[in-house]
Amino acid sequence: MWNQPAPTPLDGVGAWMATANDPTAAAGQVAPQYLYGHSFRFADSTASGVVGLATGGAGKLAVFSAAGPDGTAYNTGIAFNWVAGGFYFPLVYRAAPGVWGASIYDYTAGTWTAIGVLHLPSGWGKLAPSSTTMAVWYGPSAASCSAYPRADVSSSPPRGLCRLDRNDRPVGDDRHPAGRLYGRDLRRRRRLGSLPPGNLMRR
């Protein structure tokens, strides 16, 4: 879990992700179903959400979802061909009270891509100043640990956003109020699954 330096609720949050490999199933392994996510909570509710990259039966995706205290799910996503060796910055931000957008920045291409917009209860408030970067398997359980394909991803400490003017609007680019993105300070590396047989000495 990452904590922002001040307890102020946030208007948005994002974190760099570096995808070191392209998860691929070898003989005897199940098809990859990984989520590289940045999980967040809301300041005035137990509701939570996640934004990030995924791979699975639908191919490679950029996803944005939230879940209310009663379990109600809100989901959106797009096909997004992230690649091994790429640097990406998934961002969630408040466009208006109860309206949340998500976009992803591709460092190599130098472009933002909109993931989607979710209309959430305004009573949830802004974002809590603590969030978690993660890499998880979301598919069915495999018969053994060696049946999971290798996934390798690193993430940076999140960047929190508190940038509204007196009219309660984001300052700067209305679509992507991220401001300037700073250095890719990667601190957390996660390696999941197993290397294919015959590659056990490869790191």
Buried (B, 14 or more C-beta within 10 A) or exposed (E): EBEBEEEEBBBBBBBBBBBBBBBBBBEEBBEBBBBBBBBBBBBEBEBBBBBBBBBBEEEBBBBBBBBBEEEEEBEBBBEBEBEEEBBBBBBBBBBEBBEBBBBBBBBEEEEBBBBBBBEBBEEBBBBBBBBBBBBBBEBEEBEEEBBBBBBBBBBBBBBBBBBBEEEEBBEBEEEBBBBEEEEBEBEBEBBBBBBBEEEEEEE
